């Protein structure tokens, strides 16, 4: 099967959509399918630390089999990290797609590249599968705070309904996202499918972990002999990092052997760094910036507790990764976190309450037996999200989507 995956976020842009597209594309190739990813082109001048470190962390031979079609793009005014494809390049994209001859169009975006995918599917009578990754009603408020919330939500809903109507089958990652899509009253089949994770990435020898710990202590001497509270993800306003930064002084007062490590890049890093300084814990907070997934997997291995204060997680991928690494999790029970943890599986799921969050972290720090039980519980629970079984479900969705459309009488001509 030839699958064309359309996304407005791909490496070097680091977010959940990028990881989802990348993970599934590799798994599909390993399963014997052909994949082309259509994504924006990121100019060299806009490279961040993420781009520089990227090539070293992706040595999977299957990556060479994934075709990447980078569409010339320009920067958007409201986000320095994102790009928008140039609309007039759709005809060039179509010629490349004709040569690839896709059987299924899989759209992972709501923007220009997604429109190109939907248009191509309609023109050639191909099934268009659409993954609804992001609840934009909530995220849009962070990008357009100058627009009245009621007006913004109305506009976003209208925009998303149009995209949903253009699809033949909709994929959602969690119960919460499915509920949101159903509230739009779109008469499309909806399938729930989270992003799978390769468990091999999180298996390391004791020697490798020890060597990595020493290298991190050389780079960040403050962590020597300390236990690490870890957050991994975009350093952005919607991640609610102020919650854990403001709580950290109280934890540090009871356990001076703690450091808070925040792994990731994003537009709010300077703001959160300043907040840590103002809270008096700047010396005990480490902002590493972006780390490739191989290095991040080792960060999990040397950490003690994973903390997730975000209220807007769509899938909770990093929470699953932490649990695969046998790291207990304390997280606010919202959105994708509810779907992943389903209660206190692999740690503790708490209310948006600082006192309760603190109590659960302290339980894990103070009780070694509880910590061991939660570590094993986390490892076992996370097995549900391994990539092999989930990719099989995705292929079945692709096959079922073909029944949703009637092929057109004309056929694609190879370029």
KEKE-3310 file (N, C-alpha, C; in steps of 0.2 Angstrom, whole numbers, plus 5000, padded with zeros to 4 digits):
npx = (5004:5003:5006:5002:5007:5001:5007:5008:5018:5034:5050:5062:5053:5047:5035:5020:5013:5023:5030:5021:5018:5031:5034:5024:5026:5039:5036:5026:5033:5042:5033:5031:5025:5024:5029:5026:5030:5023:5028:5032:5045:5060:5070:5088:5093:5084:5086:5087:5093:5087:5087:5100:5104:5096:5100:5109:5101:5093:5095:5089:5087:5076:5072:5077:5069:5058:5050:5052:5044:5047:5039:5041:5041:5034:5037:5025:5017:5013:5019:5035:5041:5034:5029:5021:5016:5018:5005:5004:5012:5006:5003:5015:5017:5007:5011:5022:5016:5008:5018:5022:5010:4999:4989:4981:4977:4983:4979:4986:4985:4977:4979:4988:4995:4987:4975:4980:4981:4968:4962:4968:4965:4951:4951:4956:4948:4952:4953:4952:4960:4959:4968:4963:4972:4974:4965:4960:4952:4956:4970:4971:4969:4980:4988:4981:4978:4972:4960:4943:4937:4925:4922:4933:4933:4921:4925:4936:4929:4920:4930:4936:4926:4924:4935:4934:4923:4928:4935:4935:4936:4939:4952:4955:4965:4961:4948:4944:4946:4939:4926:4925:4925:4914:4904:4904:4895:4897:4895:4904:4913:4922:4937:4946:4963:4978:4995:5008:5022:5039:5046:5059:5067:5068:5075:5089:5106:5113:5126:5126:5117:5123:5135:5130:5124:5135:5140:5130:5131:5144:5141:5130:5134:5126:5117:5123:5123:5110:5092:5081:5067:5057:5052:5046:5044:5036:5041:5031:5017:5005:5008:5008:5018:5022:5015:5022:5034:5032:5028:5039:5049:5043:5044:5058:5061:5058:5065:5081:5089:5084:5082:5075:5072:5069:5065:5066:5061:5055:5044:5042:5053:5063:5054:5050:5062:5065:5055:5058:5069:5064:5057:5066:5073:5081:5094:5092:5085:5085:5086:5087:5085:5081:5081:5087:5077:5084:5093:5084:5078:5087:5088:5076:5079:5088:5081:5070:5056:5042:5035:5019:5011:5003:4987:4982:4986:4985:4988:4997:5010:5023:5021:5018:5030:5039:5033:5036:5049:5050:5047:5039:5024:5018:5004:4992:4976:4969:4963:4973:4980:4972:4967:4978:4983:4972:4968:4976:4987:5003:5008:5002:4987:4981:4970:4969:4977:4988:4992:4988:4995:5009:5008:5007:5019:5028:5025:5030:5044:5046:5043:5050:5046:5033:5037:5044:5034:5025:5034:5035:5022:5020:5028:5022:5009:5011:5014:5003:5003:5013:5021:5020:5007:4998:5001:4996:4982:4981:4984:4973:4963:4966:4963:4949:4944:4944:4932:4924:4924:4920:4929:4935:4932:4943:4961:4977:4990:5007:5020)
npy = (4994:5011:5026:5042:5055:5069:5084:5099:5100:5095:5087:5100:5104:5102:5093:5085:5080:5079:5069:5059:5057:5054:5042:5033:5033:5026:5014:5009:5008:4997:4988:4984:4993:5008:5025:5042:5058:5073:5089:5105:5115:5119:5133:5134:5145:5146:5137:5128:5123:5111:5106:5105:5094:5084:5075:5065:5057:5049:5035:5025:5012:5011:5024:5029:5024:5031:5043:5060:5075:5091:5106:5122:5136:5149:5159:5161:5174:5173:5163:5159:5146:5139:5135:5139:5132:5137:5142:5141:5131:5119:5113:5108:5099:5090:5084:5077:5068:5061:5053:5045:5038:5037:5026:5029:5044:5053:5064:5075:5088:5104:5114:5123:5113:5102:5105:5104:5090:5085:5090:5084:5070:5071:5074:5063:5053:5046:5038:5049:5050:5057:5063:5070:5079:5090:5100:5114:5124:5126:5128:5139:5150:5154:5158:5168:5179:5192:5192:5191:5178:5171:5174:5169:5155:5152:5155:5145:5133:5133:5133:5120:5111:5112:5105:5093:5088:5086:5075:5056:5047:5048:5049:5049:5053:5051:5048:5061:5069:5063:5065:5079:5080:5073:5082:5092:5087:5080:5069:5057:5042:5038:5033:5028:5030:5029:5037:5025:5019:5015:5003:4998:5009:5013:5005:5002:4997:4995:5000:5009:5018:5023:5028:5039:5046:5051:5059:5069:5074:5080:5090:5097:5101:5102:5092:5081:5068:5070:5068:5068:5077:5076:5085:5084:5091:5103:5119:5129:5141:5134:5122:5124:5126:5134:5130:5119:5125:5134:5126:5119:5125:5122:5108:5106:5112:5101:5091:5093:5086:5087:5091:5100:5096:5102:5097:5102:5113:5130:5144:5150:5148:5158:5165:5156:5152:5164:5165:5154:5159:5170:5163:5158:5146:5145:5140:5127:5122:5115:5120:5111:5113:5108:5090:5076:5061:5049:5053:5059:5047:5042:5052:5050:5038:5041:5049:5052:5055:5058:5073:5080:5094:5099:5105:5103:5092:5082:5068:5063:5058:5059:5055:5042:5037:5040:5031:5019:5019:5015:5025:5032:5042:5059:5067:5080:5077:5078:5080:5071:5065:5059:5049:5041:5037:5034:5034:5030:5023:5018:5028:5043:5051:5067:5081:5098:5104:5111:5107:5094:5088:5090:5082:5069:5068:5068:5057:5047:5050:5048:5034:5020:5007:5009:5017:5007:4998:5006:5009:4997:4995:5005:5002:4990:4995:5004:4996:4994:5004:5001:5001:4991:4984:4994:5000:4990:4991:5004:5002:4993:5003:5011:5002:5000:5013:5014:5010:5020:5029:5032:5027:5037:5038:5041:5039:5042:5050:5046:5057)
npz = (5000:4996:5005:5007:5018:5025:5032:5042:5051:5054:5057:5057:5067:5083:5090:5095:5084:5074:5080:5080:5066:5061:5069:5065:5051:5050:5055:5047:5035:5039:5040:5027:5018:5007:5010:5008:5014:5015:5018:5026:5021:5030:5031:5031:5038:5049:5058:5074:5090:5090:5076:5073:5081:5077:5065:5071:5079:5072:5066:5061:5049:5041:5039:5028:5018:5018:5009:5008:5005:5004:5005:4998:5009:5021:5035:5049:5057:5070:5076:5079:5077:5067:5050:5035:5020:5003:4994:4980:4976:4975:4963:4959:4970:4967:4955:4960:4968:4959:4953:4964:4966:4976:4987:4998:5006:5020:5031:5042:5047:5048:5040:5026:5019:5022:5016:5002:5002:5005:4993:4983:4985:4983:4969:4963:4968:4979:4996:5010:5025:5040:5054:5069:5078:5087:5099:5094:5098:5111:5111:5102:5109:5115:5105:5099:5108:5107:5101:5105:5115:5113:5100:5094:5096:5090:5076:5075:5077:5066:5055:5058:5056:5042:5038:5043:5036:5024:5025:5024:5034:5051:5062:5080:5094:5108:5121:5125:5114:5104:5109:5108:5094:5090:5095:5086:5077:5065:5052:5050:5050:5065:5072:5085:5089:5096:5096:5093:5102:5101:5110:5111:5111:5123:5131:5140:5144:5160:5161:5151:5155:5167:5162:5154:5165:5171:5161:5160:5173:5172:5163:5169:5184:5196:5197:5202:5213:5216:5215:5201:5196:5183:5168:5152:5136:5125:5129:5133:5135:5136:5142:5156:5165:5175:5186:5191:5194:5203:5213:5216:5226:5238:5238:5237:5249:5258:5253:5250:5241:5228:5210:5197:5181:5165:5150:5134:5120:5117:5115:5128:5136:5141:5149:5159:5165:5171:5180:5188:5194:5201:5210:5218:5215:5205:5204:5205:5195:5179:5163:5148:5135:5118:5116:5107:5103:5107:5116:5125:5130:5138:5147:5154:5160:5170:5178:5192:5196:5185:5181:5176:5173:5163:5156:5144:5136:5122:5118:5127:5125:5130:5143:5142:5137:5148:5158:5151:5153:5166:5175:5188:5187:5191:5188:5182:5180:5166:5149:5137:5147:5156:5147:5145:5158:5165:5179:5194:5188:5186:5193:5200:5197:5198:5204:5198:5208:5219:5232:5233:5222:5227:5238:5232:5225:5236:5242:5233:5234:5247:5251:5248:5245:5239:5228:5220:5217:5210:5199:5192:5189:5181:5170:5165:5162:5152:5141:5133:5123:5113:5097:5087:5088:5086:5074:5066:5067:5062:5048:5045:5047:5036:5025:5027:5025:5011:5007:5009:4999:4981:4968:4955:4937:4929:4928:4938:4930:4928:4932)
capx = (5000:5006:5002:5004:5005:5002:5008:5011:5023:5038:5056:5064:5048:5046:5029:5017:5011:5029:5032:5016:5019:5037:5034:5020:5029:5044:5032:5023:5039:5044:5028:5031:5021:5028:5026:5028:5028:5023:5028:5035:5053:5062:5076:5094:5093:5079:5088:5087:5097:5083:5089:5107:5105:5092:5103:5112:5097:5088:5099:5085:5088:5069:5071:5080:5064:5052:5051:5051:5043:5047:5036:5043:5036:5036:5036:5019:5018:5011:5023:5042:5043:5030:5030:5015:5017:5016:4999:5005:5016:5001:5003:5021:5016:5003:5015:5026:5011:5006:5023:5021:5004:4996:4982:4977:4979:4982:4980:4988:4985:4972:4982:4989:4997:4981:4971:4982:4980:4961:4960:4971:4960:4944:4952:4958:4944:4956:4951:4956:4959:4961:4969:4962:4977:4974:4959:4962:4948:4959:4976:4971:4969:4987:4991:4978:4975:4969:4954:4938:4937:4919:4923:4939:4930:4916:4929:4939:4924:4918:4936:4938:4920:4925:4940:4931:4918:4931:4938:4931:4936:4942:4956:4956:4969:4959:4941:4942:4946:4933:4920:4925:4924:4907:4901:4904:4890:4900:4893:4909:4916:4927:4941:4951:4970:4984:5002:5012:5029:5044:5048:5066:5071:5069:5079:5097:5110:5115:5132:5125:5114:5128:5140:5126:5123:5141:5141:5126:5134:5149:5138:5126:5136:5121:5113:5128:5120:5103:5086:5078:5060:5058:5046:5048:5039:5037:5041:5026:5012:4999:5010:5006:5025:5022:5012:5027:5040:5029:5027:5046:5052:5040:5047:5065:5062:5058:5070:5086:5092:5080:5083:5069:5074:5064:5069:5062:5062:5049:5044:5042:5059:5065:5049:5050:5068:5065:5050:5062:5074:5060:5054:5072:5075:5084:5100:5090:5081:5089:5083:5091:5083:5079:5085:5084:5074:5088:5096:5079:5076:5092:5086:5071:5082:5092:5076:5066:5049:5040:5029:5016:5006:4999:4980:4980:4989:4981:4989:5001:5015:5029:5019:5019:5038:5041:5031:5040:5056:5049:5048:5032:5022:5012:5001:4986:4971:4966:4964:4976:4983:4966:4966:4984:4984:4965:4968:4983:4991:5010:5009:4996:4983:4978:4967:4973:4978:4995:4993:4987:5001:5014:5008:5009:5026:5032:5024:5035:5050:5047:5041:5054:5042:5028:5040:5046:5027:5023:5038:5034:5015:5021:5031:5017:5003:5013:5014:4997:5004:5018:5020:5018:5000:4994:5001:4991:4976:4981:4983:4966:4959:4967:4959:4942:4943:4943:4925:4920:4924:4919:4934:4933:4934:4950:4967:4982:4996:5013:5024)
capy = (5000:5018:5030:5049:5058:5077:5087:5106:5100:5089:5089:5100:5106:5097:5093:5078:5079:5077:5062:5054:5056:5050:5035:5029:5032:5021:5007:5007:5005:4991:4983:4983:4998:5014:5031:5049:5063:5080:5094:5112:5116:5124:5135:5133:5151:5146:5131:5129:5117:5105:5104:5103:5088:5079:5069:5060:5053:5045:5031:5019:5011:5012:5031:5030:5021:5036:5049:5067:5080:5097:5111:5129:5139:5155:5159:5164:5180:5172:5158:5158:5139:5136:5137:5138:5130:5142:5139:5140:5125:5113:5109:5104:5093:5085:5080:5072:5063:5056:5048:5041:5035:5034:5023:5032:5051:5053:5071:5076:5095:5108:5121:5123:5106:5098:5107:5100:5083:5084:5092:5078:5064:5072:5074:5056:5048:5042:5039:5054:5049:5063:5063:5076:5079:5095:5103:5120:5129:5128:5131:5145:5156:5155:5161:5175:5182:5199:5191:5189:5171:5168:5175:5165:5149:5151:5154:5139:5128:5133:5131:5113:5108:5111:5100:5086:5086:5084:5068:5051:5044:5053:5046:5053:5049:5049:5049:5068:5072:5060:5069:5085:5079:5072:5088:5096:5084:5078:5062:5054:5037:5040:5028:5030:5027:5034:5036:5020:5020:5009:5001:4997:5015:5015:5000:5003:4993:4998:5003:5015:5023:5025:5033:5045:5050:5054:5064:5074:5078:5085:5096:5100:5098:5103:5086:5076:5065:5072:5065:5072:5078:5078:5087:5084:5093:5110:5124:5134:5143:5129:5117:5125:5124:5139:5126:5115:5129:5138:5121:5116:5127:5118:5101:5107:5113:5095:5086:5097:5083:5087:5096:5100:5096:5104:5096:5104:5120:5133:5151:5153:5146:5163:5167:5151:5153:5170:5163:5150:5163:5174:5159:5156:5139:5145:5136:5120:5121:5115:5120:5108:5114:5102:5084:5071:5056:5044:5056:5059:5041:5041:5056:5046:5032:5044:5053:5049:5055:5062:5077:5083:5099:5102:5104:5102:5086:5078:5061:5061:5053:5059:5052:5035:5036:5040:5025:5013:5019:5013:5031:5034:5049:5062:5072:5083:5072:5082:5078:5065:5061:5054:5043:5037:5034:5030:5034:5030:5018:5020:5034:5046:5057:5072:5087:5104:5107:5111:5103:5087:5086:5090:5076:5063:5068:5067:5049:5043:5052:5045:5027:5016:5001:5012:5019:5001:4996:5011:5009:4991:4996:5010:4998:4985:4998:5007:4991:4995:5009:4999:5003:4986:4982:5000:5001:4985:4995:5010:4999:4991:5009:5013:4998:5002:5020:5014:5008:5026:5033:5029:5029:5041:5034:5043:5037:5046:5049:5047:5062)
capz = (5000:4996:5009:5007:5024:5024:5039:5042:5057:5054:5059:5064:5071:5088:5094:5095:5077:5071:5083:5077:5058:5061:5071:5060:5044:5050:5057:5040:5030:5041:5038:5020:5014:5005:5013:5007:5019:5012:5024:5025:5020:5035:5029:5036:5043:5054:5062:5081:5092:5088:5070:5074:5085:5074:5061:5075:5083:5068:5062:5059:5042:5038:5037:5021:5013:5018:5004:5011:5000:5007:5001:5000:5014:5024:5042:5051:5061:5077:5079:5076:5076:5062:5043:5031:5014:4998:4990:4972:4975:4975:4957:4959:4974:4963:4950:4963:4971:4953:4952:4969:4965:4983:4988:5003:5008:5027:5032:5049:5048:5046:5036:5018:5016:5023:5010:4996:5003:5003:4986:4979:4987:4980:4962:4961:4971:4984:5003:5014:5032:5044:5061:5072:5083:5092:5100:5092:5102:5117:5109:5098:5113:5116:5099:5097:5114:5106:5099:5110:5116:5110:5093:5091:5097:5084:5070:5075:5076:5059:5051:5059:5053:5035:5037:5045:5031:5018:5026:5023:5040:5056:5068:5086:5099:5115:5122:5125:5107:5101:5112:5104:5086:5090:5097:5080:5073:5058:5050:5048:5055:5069:5075:5091:5088:5099:5093:5096:5104:5100:5117:5111:5112:5130:5134:5140:5149:5166:5160:5146:5159:5171:5158:5153:5171:5172:5156:5162:5179:5170:5160:5174:5191:5201:5198:5206:5219:5216:5212:5196:5194:5175:5163:5145:5131:5123:5134:5130:5140:5137:5146:5163:5169:5181:5192:5195:5196:5209:5219:5218:5232:5244:5238:5239:5257:5262:5250:5246:5236:5221:5205:5192:5174:5160:5144:5128:5118:5115:5116:5134:5140:5145:5155:5164:5168:5175:5185:5193:5198:5206:5216:5222:5214:5198:5204:5206:5189:5173:5156:5144:5128:5115:5116:5102:5107:5110:5122:5130:5133:5143:5153:5158:5164:5176:5182:5198:5195:5180:5183:5170:5175:5157:5156:5137:5132:5117:5118:5133:5123:5135:5149:5141:5137:5155:5161:5148:5156:5173:5180:5191:5185:5194:5182:5182:5176:5161:5142:5135:5153:5158:5143:5146:5165:5167:5186:5197:5185:5184:5197:5203:5193:5203:5202:5197:5215:5221:5238:5231:5218:5231:5242:5229:5224:5242:5243:5229:5237:5254:5252:5243:5242:5235:5222:5216:5215:5204:5193:5189:5187:5175:5164:5162:5159:5145:5135:5128:5118:5109:5090:5083:5087:5084:5067:5062:5068:5057:5041:5045:5045:5029:5021:5028:5022:5004:5006:5010:4993:4975:4963:4949:4931:4926:4933:4938:4925:4931:4929)
cpx = (5004:5002:5006:5002:5006:5002:5011:5017:5027:5045:5059:5059:5046:5039:5025:5015:5017:5031:5027:5017:5026:5037:5030:5023:5035:5041:5029:5028:5041:5039:5027:5027:5026:5025:5030:5026:5028:5022:5032:5042:5055:5069:5082:5094:5089:5081:5089:5092:5093:5086:5096:5108:5101:5095:5106:5108:5092:5092:5095:5085:5081:5068:5073:5074:5058:5054:5048:5050:5042:5045:5039:5038:5038:5034:5029:5021:5017:5015:5030:5044:5039:5031:5023:5018:5015:5011:5001:5009:5012:5002:5010:5021:5012:5007:5020:5022:5009:5012:5023:5015:5001:4990:4978:4981:4978:4984:4981:4988:4979:4973:4983:4990:4991:4976:4973:4981:4972:4959:4962:4967:4954:4945:4953:4953:4947:4953:4955:4954:4962:4962:4968:4966:4976:4967:4961:4958:4952:4966:4976:4971:4976:4991:4988:4974:4971:4962:4949:4937:4931:4919:4928:4936:4925:4920:4932:4935:4922:4924:4937:4932:4921:4930:4938:4926:4922:4935:4933:4931:4941:4946:4956:4961:4967:4951:4939:4942:4940:4926:4919:4923:4916:4902:4900:4898:4891:4898:4898:4911:4922:4930:4946:4958:4975:4990:5005:5019:5033:5047:5056:5070:5072:5072:5086:5100:5112:5121:5131:5122:5119:5133:5136:5125:5129:5142:5136:5128:5140:5146:5134:5128:5131:5117:5117:5125:5113:5098:5083:5071:5060:5051:5050:5042:5040:5037:5037:5020:5007:5001:5010:5013:5025:5019:5017:5033:5038:5029:5034:5049:5049:5043:5054:5066:5062:5063:5076:5090:5089:5083:5077:5072:5069:5068:5064:5064:5055:5049:5044:5048:5062:5061:5049:5056:5068:5060:5054:5066:5070:5057:5060:5075:5079:5090:5098:5086:5085:5085:5087:5091:5081:5084:5082:5081:5078:5091:5090:5077:5081:5091:5080:5074:5086:5087:5072:5059:5047:5034:5026:5010:5002:4992:4978:4983:4984:4982:4993:5007:5021:5028:5020:5026:5041:5039:5035:5047:5056:5049:5040:5030:5017:5010:4994:4981:4967:4968:4967:4979:4978:4966:4972:4984:4977:4965:4975:4987:4998:5012:5003:4993:4979:4974:4972:4974:4985:4997:4993:4993:5007:5014:5009:5016:5030:5031:5029:5042:5052:5047:5045:5050:5036:5031:5042:5039:5025:5027:5037:5027:5016:5023:5026:5011:5005:5014:5008:4998:5010:5016:5017:5010:4996:4995:4997:4984:4975:4980:4976:4961:4960:4963:4951:4940:4941:4936:4921:4920:4922:4924:4932:4935:4941:4955:4972:4987:5002:5017:5030)
cpy = (5006:5023:5037:5053:5065:5080:5094:5106:5094:5092:5094:5103:5101:5098:5086:5076:5076:5070:5057:5052:5052:5043:5031:5028:5026:5014:5005:5004:4998:4985:4981:4988:5004:5020:5037:5054:5070:5085:5100:5111:5121:5126:5135:5139:5151:5140:5133:5123:5111:5102:5102:5096:5082:5073:5064:5055:5049:5041:5025:5018:5012:5019:5032:5028:5026:5042:5055:5072:5087:5103:5118:5132:5145:5155:5163:5169:5178:5166:5157:5151:5136:5139:5136:5137:5136:5138:5137:5134:5118:5109:5105:5098:5088:5081:5075:5066:5058:5051:5043:5036:5032:5031:5026:5039:5051:5060:5072:5084:5098:5114:5119:5116:5101:5099:5104:5093:5081:5085:5086:5072:5065:5072:5067:5051:5043:5043:5044:5052:5055:5062:5070:5076:5084:5099:5111:5126:5131:5131:5137:5151:5158:5159:5168:5177:5189:5198:5188:5182:5168:5169:5170:5158:5147:5150:5148:5133:5127:5130:5123:5109:5107:5106:5093:5084:5084:5077:5062:5047:5048:5048:5051:5049:5047:5050:5056:5071:5069:5064:5075:5085:5078:5078:5093:5093:5083:5071:5059:5048:5039:5034:5031:5026:5031:5032:5030:5022:5014:5008:5000:5003:5017:5009:5001:4999:4998:5002:5009:5020:5027:5030:5039:5049:5054:5060:5070:5078:5082:5091:5100:5098:5098:5096:5080:5074:5067:5068:5070:5071:5080:5080:5087:5086:5100:5115:5130:5135:5138:5123:5118:5124:5129:5135:5122:5119:5132:5133:5119:5119:5123:5111:5101:5108:5106:5090:5091:5093:5082:5092:5095:5101:5097:5103:5098:5111:5123:5140:5154:5151:5152:5165:5162:5151:5159:5169:5159:5154:5167:5170:5156:5149:5139:5141:5128:5118:5121:5115:5117:5111:5108:5096:5079:5065:5050:5047:5057:5053:5039:5046:5053:5041:5035:5048:5049:5049:5060:5066:5080:5088:5101:5100:5103:5097:5082:5071:5059:5057:5053:5055:5044:5033:5036:5033:5019:5013:5017:5019:5033:5041:5052:5068:5074:5079:5077:5079:5071:5061:5057:5048:5038:5033:5031:5030:5034:5024:5020:5026:5037:5052:5061:5077:5093:5108:5106:5107:5096:5084:5085:5083:5070:5062:5066:5059:5045:5044:5048:5038:5023:5010:5003:5014:5013:4998:5000:5011:5003:4992:5000:5006:4993:4989:5001:5002:4992:5000:5007:5000:4998:4985:4988:5002:4996:4988:5000:5007:4996:4997:5011:5009:4999:5008:5019:5012:5014:5030:5029:5031:5032:5037:5035:5040:5042:5045:5050:5053:5060)
cpz = (5000:5000:5009:5014:5024:5031:5038:5048:5056:5056:5054:5069:5076:5091:5093:5088:5073:5073:5080:5070:5058:5063:5067:5053:5044:5051:5051:5035:5032:5040:5031:5015:5012:5008:5010:5012:5016:5018:5022:5024:5026:5032:5034:5041:5049:5059:5069:5083:5090:5081:5070:5076:5081:5070:5065:5078:5079:5063:5060:5051:5038:5036:5030:5016:5013:5014:5008:5005:5004:5003:5003:5004:5017:5031:5044:5057:5069:5080:5076:5074:5070:5056:5040:5024:5009:4994:4983:4971:4975:4969:4956:4964:4971:4958:4954:4966:4965:4952:4958:4969:4972:4982:4993:5005:5016:5029:5040:5051:5046:5042:5029:5016:5017:5017:5003:4996:5001:4996:4981:4979:4983:4972:4959:4964:4976:4991:5006:5021:5035:5051:5064:5079:5089:5093:5100:5096:5108:5116:5106:5103:5115:5111:5097:5103:5113:5103:5104:5110:5112:5103:5090:5091:5091:5078:5069:5073:5068:5054:5052:5056:5046:5034:5038:5039:5025:5019:5025:5030:5045:5061:5074:5090:5105:5115:5122:5118:5103:5103:5108:5097:5086:5091:5091:5075:5066:5057:5047:5053:5059:5072:5080:5090:5091:5095:5096:5097:5103:5107:5117:5112:5119:5134:5134:5145:5155:5165:5156:5151:5164:5168:5156:5159:5172:5168:5158:5168:5177:5167:5164:5181:5196:5202:5201:5212:5221:5213:5207:5196:5187:5172:5157:5140:5129:5129:5132:5136:5141:5141:5154:5167:5175:5187:5195:5197:5202:5215:5221:5224:5238:5244:5240:5246:5261:5259:5246:5241:5229:5217:5200:5185:5169:5153:5138:5126:5117:5117:5123:5139:5144:5151:5160:5168:5173:5181:5191:5197:5203:5211:5220:5221:5207:5198:5204:5200:5183:5167:5151:5137:5125:5115:5111:5106:5110:5116:5127:5133:5138:5149:5157:5162:5170:5180:5187:5197:5189:5182:5176:5173:5169:5158:5149:5133:5128:5118:5124:5131:5128:5141:5148:5140:5144:5158:5157:5151:5164:5178:5182:5189:5190:5189:5184:5178:5171:5154:5141:5141:5156:5154:5144:5153:5167:5175:5188:5194:5183:5188:5200:5198:5198:5200:5201:5204:5217:5227:5237:5227:5222:5235:5239:5227:5230:5244:5240:5232:5243:5255:5246:5240:5237:5228:5218:5213:5209:5198:5189:5186:5180:5169:5161:5159:5152:5139:5130:5122:5113:5101:5086:5082:5085:5077:5063:5062:5063:5050:5040:5043:5038:5024:5021:5025:5015:5003:5007:5004:4986:4970:4957:4943:4928:4931:4932:4932:4928:4928:4925)
residu = (UNK:UNK:UNK:UNK:UNK:UNK:UNK:UNK:UNK:UNK:UNK:UNK:UNK:UNK:UNK:UNK:UNK:UNK:UNK:UNK:UNK:UNK:UNK:UNK:UNK:UNK:UNK:UNK:UNK:UNK:UNK:UNK:UNK:UNK:UNK:UNK:UNK:UNK:UNK:UNK:UNK:UNK:UNK:UNK:UNK:UNK:UNK:UNK:UNK:UNK:UNK:UNK:UNK:UNK:UNK:UNK:UNK:UNK:UNK:UNK:UNK:UNK:UNK:UNK:UNK:UNK:UNK:UNK:UNK:UNK:UNK:UNK:UNK:UNK:UNK:UNK:UNK:UNK:UNK:UNK:UNK:UNK:UNK:UNK:UNK:UNK:UNK:UNK:UNK:UNK:UNK:UNK:UNK:UNK:UNK:UNK:UNK:UNK:UNK:UNK:UNK:UNK:UNK:UNK:UNK:UNK:UNK:UNK:UNK:UNK:UNK:UNK:UNK:UNK:UNK:UNK:UNK:UNK:UNK:UNK:UNK:UNK:UNK:UNK:UNK:UNK:UNK:UNK:UNK:UNK:UNK:UNK:UNK:UNK:UNK:UNK:UNK:UNK:UNK:UNK:UNK:UNK:UNK:UNK:UNK:UNK:UNK:UNK:UNK:UNK:UNK:UNK:UNK:UNK:UNK:UNK:UNK:UNK:UNK:UNK:UNK:UNK:UNK:UNK:UNK:UNK:UNK:UNK:UNK:UNK:UNK:UNK:UNK:UNK:UNK:UNK:UNK:UNK:UNK:UNK:UNK:UNK:UNK:UNK:UNK:UNK:UNK:UNK:UNK:UNK:UNK:UNK:UNK:UNK:UNK:UNK:UNK:UNK:UNK:UNK:UNK:UNK:UNK:UNK:UNK:UNK:UNK:UNK:UNK:UNK:UNK:UNK:UNK:UNK:UNK:UNK:UNK:UNK:UNK:UNK:UNK:UNK:UNK:UNK:UNK:UNK:UNK:UNK:UNK:UNK:UNK:UNK:UNK:UNK:UNK:UNK:UNK:UNK:UNK:UNK:UNK:UNK:UNK:UNK:UNK:UNK:UNK:UNK:UNK:UNK:UNK:UNK:UNK:UNK:UNK:UNK:UNK:UNK:UNK:UNK:UNK:UNK:UNK:UNK:UNK:UNK:UNK:UNK:UNK:UNK:UNK:UNK:UNK:UNK:UNK:UNK:UNK:UNK:UNK:UNK:UNK:UNK:UNK:UNK:UNK:UNK:UNK:UNK:UNK:UNK:UNK:UNK:UNK:UNK:UNK:UNK:UNK:UNK:UNK:UNK:UNK:UNK:UNK:UNK:UNK:UNK:UNK:UNK:UNK:UNK:UNK:UNK:UNK:UNK:UNK:UNK:UNK:UNK:UNK:UNK:UNK:UNK:UNK:UNK:UNK:UNK:UNK:UNK:UNK:UNK:UNK:UNK:UNK:UNK:UNK:UNK:UNK:UNK:UNK:UNK:UNK:UNK:UNK:UNK:UNK:UNK:UNK:UNK:UNK:UNK:UNK:UNK:UNK:UNK:UNK:UNK:UNK:UNK:UNK:UNK:UNK:UNK:UNK:UNK:UNK:UNK:UNK:UNK:UNK:UNK:UNK:UNK:UNK:UNK:UNK:UNK:UNK:UNK:UNK:UNK:UNK:UNK:UNK:UNK:UNK:UNK:UNK:UNK:UNK:UNK:UNK:UNK:UNK:UNK:UNK:UNK:UNK:UNK:UNK:UNK:UNK:UNK:UNK:UNK:UNK:UNK:UNK:UNK:UNK:UNK:UNK:UNK:UNK:UNK:UNK)
# end
